[in-house]
Amino acid sequence: MTFKAPDSLAEQIAHHLAERIIRGELKARERIQEQKVTQALNVSRGSVREALLILERRHLIVIPPRRGAQVAELTPHNVKSLYALVMELYILLGKAVADSWQVEADLAPFLQIQQRLQDSLQREDIDGFVESSFDIMRAAFPFCDNPYLQETVENLLPAISRTYHLALERRKSEMAQFLNTFAALLQAIISRDHQAIRHVLLGYGEHNCQLVLAALADA
């Protein structure tokens, strides 16, 4: 495999491995051996090591001392902790959009994402649906003048994506539920209703957290 995208080589390797983890091709506690990755991707060992550090920062792998990198576990405690934090970050983003938008054109990116989500639902395209759902957060970043919030959310998105895939693979009907939630969130943003934003996002977070916990229990 040859990487030619504009991202750094380490970022490209990290993205490649992250996709395998998110889709479940690499299982929890499975070792990621530097030498095998180096040979498989025809890249330097230093780039692989840098990629593994990126994945550790994004909570997809752990690197215990003297034991090498391995895929992070999705435990019930980890899932609950992740959702408790991420929903509060999403609420901050939602409030920022509500406070900052001025004209209807400002909300056009969200309406375009809503249409892409609908198209993915009709095709039962889980990967496309999950990616578009994360575009919602990225579309909110320009409304929030907080680089620390943006960096934190970006680093957590791969871990959240992993849980989304786990839940949606088992219950594709949840895509329609998400669309309903997004519509309610947009209405709350248009109304600049902070309480409604919090209510919608906390309800969604709790619902999806329970879906992931149920999927873990069935695994």
Rosetta blueprint (number, residue, H / E / L):
1 M L
2 T L
3 F L
4 K L
5 A L
6 P L
7 D L
8 S L
9 L H
10 A H
11 E H
12 Q H
13 I H
14 A H
15 H H
16 H H
17 L H
18 A H
19 E H
20 R H
21 I H
22 I H
23 R L
24 G L
25 E L
26 L L
27 K L
28 A L
29 R L
30 E L
31 R E
32 I L
33 Q L
34 E H
35 Q H
36 K H
37 V H
38 T H
39 Q H
40 A H
41 L H
42 N L
43 V L
44 S L
45 R H
46 G H
47 S H
48 V H
49 R H
50 E H
51 A H
52 L H
53 L H
54 I H
55 L H
56 E H
57 R H
58 R L
59 H L
60 L L
61 I E
62 V E
63 I L
64 P L
65 P L
66 R L
67 R L
68 G L
69 A L
70 Q E
71 V E
72 A L
73 E L
74 L L
75 T L
76 P H
77 H H
78 N H
79 V H
80 K H
81 S H
82 L H
83 Y H
84 A H
85 L H
86 V H
87 M H
88 E H
89 L H
90 Y H
91 I H
92 L H
93 L H
94 G H
95 K H
96 A H
97 V H
98 A H
99 D H
100 S H
101 W L
102 Q L
103 V L
104 E H
105 A H
106 D H
107 L H
108 A H
109 P H
110 F H
111 L H
112 Q H
113 I H
114 Q H
115 Q H
116 R H
117 L H
118 Q H
119 D H
120 S H
121 L H
122 Q H
123 R H
124 E L
125 D L
126 I H
127 D H
128 G H
129 F H
130 V H
131 E H
132 S H
133 S H
134 F H
135 D H
136 I H
137 M H
138 R H
139 A H
140 A H
141 F H
142 P H
143 F H
144 C L
145 D L
146 N L
147 P H
148 Y H
149 L H
150 Q H
151 E H
152 T H
153 V H
154 E H
155 N H
156 L H
157 L H
158 P H
159 A H
160 I H
161 S H
162 R H
163 T H
164 Y H
165 H H
166 L H
167 A H
168 L H
169 E H
170 R H
171 R L
172 K L
173 S L
174 E H
175 M H
176 A H
177 Q H
178 F H
179 L H
180 N H
181 T H
182 F H
183 A H
184 A H
185 L H
186 L H
187 Q H
188 A H
189 I H
190 I H
191 S L
192 R L
193 D L
194 H H
195 Q H
196 A H
197 I H
198 R H
199 H H
200 V H
201 L H
202 L H
203 G H
204 Y H
205 G H
206 E H
207 H H
208 N H
209 C H
210 Q H
211 L H
212 V H
213 L H
214 A H
215 A H
216 L H
217 A H
218 D H
219 A L
